Amino acid sequence: MEIIRDQHGIPISRTHDLWWNYSSLDMKRRTFLKNSTIGLAAPAALFGEQQIQTNKNNPLILSTWKHGLPANEAAWKSLQNGRNAMDAAEAGARIPEADPTSTSVGFGGLPDEKGNVTLDACVMHSNGNAGSVAFLQNIKHPVSVARKVMDETKHVMLVGEGAKQFAIEQGFKEMNLLTKESRKAWEEWKKKQHKMTPHDTHDTISVLVQDKTGDLAGACTTSGWAYKLHGRVGDSPIIGAGLFVDNEVGCAAATGLGEEVIKTTGSFLVVELMRQGYDPTKACEEALLRVIKRHNGNPDFQIAYIAIRKDGKIGSACIQWSFEYALAQKGENKLYKIKGII
C-alpha cells in the first residue's frame, strides 16, 4: 500500500495528527487566557506586583549601625538645604568615611592582611543610574568617587588602580588612610597570627533616603572585612547585593558578611519581595531565611538588611545576635536595636 506524504516527507495521517494536537493546544491556551484575564492589561495580576502609594512631604533617612546617627544628621541637613535624595545619601555616607574612629569605613578603617586600607562603595539614584568603586586605595571618600563614576562616565564600576587614577583626575587627593591606631591593631593581629573569621569587623555604613518628593536613593561604603586577603571585594560596591534602589517600589541595603550577600543578590531580593507585596521587614527576613537555609539553619556569621518602601514604611532584620539602625524622620534621629531571627 502506497503511503501518501506531504512536502516534508511526513505521512499525511501523521501531519493531520500533529495539526490536530497543535490546534487543540492553541485553543486551550486561548481559552485559558480569556478565562484568566491574563494579558497585556493585567501584568500586576500575573506577577503579583503591588501598586504602592508614594510617601511625599515626609522625608526620612535610614542608616546602618551607630555611625548612622551622624550620617543621618548630615543627610538631613542636605535635605533641608533643598538637595535631593541622592545628594543626601552621599553627604551622609561621607561622615563615617572621614571619621578615624569608625574602623570599618574609610579613613582609619582596619586594613587587609598586608596592611593596606582598601575601600568599596556604591551609589544608586532614583532614576536607576548607579556608580561604584572597588579595591580603591588612598582616597578618603570612595562614595563620592562612585558618584563621579555615575555622573561623569558611561560606566557603573571602576576598580583598583584605574579607580584611583580616575579619582585623581576628578580632583580627589591621595592620602594615607592607615592611622596609628589601625596600624597598631593590624600589627597586633599579625603577631598573634589569627585566622580571618566572619566576625572580624566589617560594619558597612549604608544610607537610604526618601526626600520630600518621594524619590529614593542610597549609598553604601566600607573598608570591608578586617585583615582580608589583599584584593578582596565584598558586596558593598555591587549593585543588587550591597544596595539596590527601584523608585517605583523601594530601596534596600546590606551590612555583614558580603560574600553571602553577593551569593543571594540580597538587596535586590528585598526590593523584589516588596514588589510582590511583602512588608519591608518581612522582605528583609525572607531574604535572610534563604541564607540561613543554605547553611542548614546554623550560619556562623551576621547579615542585616534595611529597607524603605515607596510609601515610607521601613523594615530591618538581622540573622542573629543583634543589629542597630538609625532612623531620622519628623525632626528626630534615633538609634534602634533589633534581635536576630534565629
C-alpha positions in Angstrom: 0.0 0.0 0.0 1.4 3.4 -1.0 1.9 5.9 1.8 1.0 9.4 0.8 3.4 12.0 2.2 3.3 15.8 2.5 6.0 18.1 1.1 8.2 17.5 4.2 8.1 13.7 3.8 5.8 13.2 6.7 2.8 10.8 6.2 -0.4 12.7 5.6 -2.1 11.0 8.5 0.8 12.0 10.8 0.6 15.6 9.6 -3.1 15.6 10.4 -2.4 14.3 13.9 0.3 17.0 14.5 -2.0 19.7 13.2 -4.9 18.5 15.4 -2.8 18.4 18.5 -1.4 21.8 17.9 -4.9 23.3 17.2 -6.2 21.7 20.4 -3.4 23.1 22.5 -3.7 26.5 20.9 -7.5 26.6 21.6 -6.8 25.6 25.2 -4.2 28.3 25.5 -6.6 31.0 24.1 -9.4 29.8 26.4 -7.1 29.9 29.4 -6.0 33.4 28.6 -9.6 34.6 28.1 -10.9 33.0 31.3 -8.0 34.0 33.5 -7.9 37.6 32.1 -4.1 37.4 31.9 -2.7 39.6 29.2 -1.1 42.9 28.5 -3.8 44.7 30.5 -3.0 42.8 33.7 0.8 42.3 34.3 0.4 43.0 38.0 -2.1 40.2 38.4 0.3 37.8 36.6 3.4 38.6 38.6 1.8 39.6 41.9 3.1 43.2 41.8 1.5 45.7 44.1 0.7 49.3 43.4 2.5 51.2 46.2 1.5 54.8 47.1 4.2 57.4 47.3 5.2 59.0 50.6 5.5 62.8 50.0 6.4 65.7 52.2 7.6 63.3 54.9 11.4 62.7 54.2 13.2 60.0 56.1 16.8 58.6 56.3 17.6 55.1 57.3 21.2 54.1 58.1 23.1 51.1 59.5 24.8 51.0 62.9 25.6 53.7 65.4 27.6 55.6 62.9 24.4 56.0 61.1 23.4 58.8 63.6 25.9 61.4 62.5 25.4 60.2 58.9 21.7 60.9 59.2 22.4 64.4 60.6 24.5 65.3 57.6 21.9 63.8 55.2 19.1 65.7 56.9 20.9 69.0 56.6 21.4 68.2 52.9 17.6 67.7 52.5 16.9 70.9 54.5 19.1 72.8 52.0 16.9 71.7 49.2 19.1 68.8 47.9 17.6 65.6 46.6 17.8 62.0 48.0 21.0 61.2 46.1 22.8 64.2 47.4 21.7 63.5 51.0 22.7 59.8 50.8 26.2 60.8 49.6 26.5 63.5 52.2 25.6 61.1 55.0 28.0 58.4 53.9 30.9 60.8 53.8 30.7 61.4 57.6 31.9 57.9 58.7 34.3 57.8 55.8 36.1 60.8 57.3 35.9 59.6 60.9 39.1 57.8 62.1 37.3 56.2 65.0 35.0 54.3 62.6 37.2 51.3 62.0 35.1 49.7 59.3 34.7 52.6 56.9 37.2 54.9 55.1 39.9 56.8 56.9 41.0 54.7 59.9 39.4 51.6 58.6 41.2 48.3 59.6 43.4 47.2 56.7 43.8 43.9 54.8 46.3 41.3 55.7 49.1 43.3 54.1 48.3 46.5 56.0 46.6 48.2 53.1 43.3 50.1 53.6 41.2 49.1 50.6 37.7 50.7 50.1 34.5 49.7 48.3 31.5 52.0 47.7 28.5 52.5 45.5 25.6 54.8 45.0 22.2 54.4 43.2 20.0 57.2 42.1 16.2 57.3 41.9 16.4 57.4 38.1 18.1 54.0 38.1 21.6 55.2 37.4 24.4 53.8 39.6 28.1 54.2 40.2 30.6 52.1 42.1 34.3 51.7 43.0 36.1 48.7 44.4 39.5 47.9 45.8 40.2 51.7 45.9 43.3 52.8 47.9 44.5 56.1 49.3 41.3 58.1 48.5 39.3 59.3 51.5 35.8 59.5 50.1 35.1 56.5 47.8 31.4 57.2 47.9 32.0 60.5 46.2 34.2 58.8 43.6 31.4 56.3 43.0 29.1 59.3 42.5 31.5 60.7 39.9 31.6 57.4 38.1 27.8 57.6 37.9 27.6 61.2 36.9 30.7 61.6 34.7 31.1 58.3 32.8 29.2 55.7 30.9 30.4 53.0 33.3 29.0 51.6 36.5 32.1 50.3 38.3 35.8 51.2 38.3 38.3 49.2 40.4 41.8 49.3 41.8 44.4 51.5 40.2 42.1 52.6 37.5 39.6 53.8 40.1 42.3 55.7 41.9 43.6 57.4 38.7 40.0 58.4 37.8 39.6 59.9 41.3 42.8 61.9 41.0 41.7 63.2 37.6 38.4 64.3 39.2 40.3 66.3 41.8 40.5 63.9 44.7 43.7 63.9 46.7 45.8 60.9 47.7 46.4 60.3 51.4 47.5 57.6 53.8 44.3 56.1 55.3 46.1 54.0 57.8 46.0 55.7 61.2 48.3 55.0 64.2 45.5 53.1 65.9 44.6 51.0 62.9 48.2 50.2 62.2 48.7 49.1 65.8 45.7 46.8 65.6 47.0 45.3 62.4 50.5 44.7 63.9 49.0 43.0 66.9 46.8 40.8 64.7 49.9 39.8 62.7 51.8 38.8 65.9 49.0 36.6 67.1 48.7 35.0 63.6 45.0 35.0 63.9 43.0 33.4 61.1 40.4 35.6 59.5 36.8 34.9 60.7 33.5 36.2 59.6 33.3 38.1 62.9 36.2 40.4 62.2 34.9 44.0 61.9 33.1 44.9 58.7 30.2 47.2 59.8 29.3 48.8 56.5 27.6 52.2 56.5 24.6 52.1 54.2 22.4 55.2 53.9 18.9 55.1 52.4 17.0 58.3 51.8 13.5 59.3 50.7 13.2 63.0 50.0 10.1 65.2 50.2 9.1 64.4 46.6 9.1 60.7 47.5 12.2 59.9 45.4 14.5 57.2 46.8 18.3 56.9 46.6 21.1 55.1 48.5 24.8 54.9 49.3 27.0 52.2 50.7 30.7 52.4 51.7 33.1 50.3 53.7 36.7 49.3 54.3 35.5 45.8 54.4 36.4 42.7 56.2 39.3 43.4 58.6 42.6 41.7 57.6 41.0 40.2 54.5 43.1 38.8 51.6 44.6 41.6 49.5 42.3 42.2 46.6 39.1 41.0 48.3 35.9 42.8 47.3 32.7 42.5 49.2 29.1 43.2 48.5 29.2 47.0 49.2 30.2 48.1 45.7 27.9 45.6 43.9 24.6 47.0 42.7 21.9 44.5 43.7 24.0 43.0 46.5 25.0 45.7 48.9 22.5 48.3 47.6 19.5 48.4 45.3 17.0 51.2 44.5 13.8 50.9 42.5 12.0 54.2 42.7 8.6 52.6 42.0 8.9 50.1 44.8 11.6 50.8 47.4 15.2 50.5 48.3 17.3 48.2 50.4 20.9 47.9 51.7 23.0 45.3 53.5 25.7 45.0 56.1 27.6 42.0 57.3 29.3 39.1 55.5 29.4 40.4 51.9 30.2 37.0 50.4 26.9 35.6 51.4 25.0 38.8 50.4 26.5 38.5 46.9 25.5 34.9 46.5 21.9 35.8 47.1 21.8 39.3 45.5 20.4 40.3 48.8 19.3 43.9 48.4 17.7 43.3 45.0 15.8 40.3 46.5 14.5 42.5 49.3 13.2 45.1 46.9 11.7 42.4 44.6 9.9 40.9 47.6 8.4 44.3 48.4 7.3 44.5 44.8 5.4 41.2 45.4 3.6 42.7 48.4 5.9 41.8 51.3 6.0 44.1 54.2 9.6 45.7 54.3 10.6 43.8 57.5 9.1 40.6 56.2 11.0 41.1 52.9 14.3 41.5 54.9 13.5 38.4 56.9 12.7 36.3 53.9 16.0 37.3 52.2 17.9 36.2 55.4 16.0 33.0 55.7 17.3 32.0 52.3 20.8 32.5 53.5 20.1 30.6 56.7 18.7 27.7 54.7 21.8 27.5 52.6 23.8 27.0 55.9 21.5 24.3 57.3 19.9 26.7 59.8 23.1 27.5 61.6 25.2 30.2 60.0 28.2 31.4 62.0 28.1 35.0 60.6 26.0 38.1 60.6 24.0 39.8 57.8 21.5 42.6 58.3 19.2 44.4 55.9 17.5 47.7 56.0 14.7 48.8 53.6 12.4 51.7 52.7 9.2 51.1 50.8 7.9 53.8 48.5 5.1 54.6 50.9 7.6 55.5 53.6 7.3 52.3 55.6 10.7 51.0 56.8 12.0 47.5 57.6 15.0 45.8 59.0 16.2 42.3 60.1 19.4 40.5 61.0 20.3 36.8 61.2 21.4 36.6 64.8 22.8 38.4 67.9 21.6 42.0 67.4 21.8 44.9 64.9 21.3 48.6 65.2 19.9 51.1 62.7 19.4 54.8 62.8 16.2 56.5 61.6 15.8 60.2 61.1 12.2 61.4 60.5 10.0 64.2 61.6 12.8 66.1 63.4 14.0 63.0 65.3 17.2 61.0 64.8 17.2 57.8 66.9 19.1 54.5 67.2 17.0 51.3 67.3 18.2 47.8 68.2 16.7 44.6 66.9 17.3 41.0 67.7 18.3 38.3 65.2 15.7 36.0 63.7 17.5 32.9 64.9 
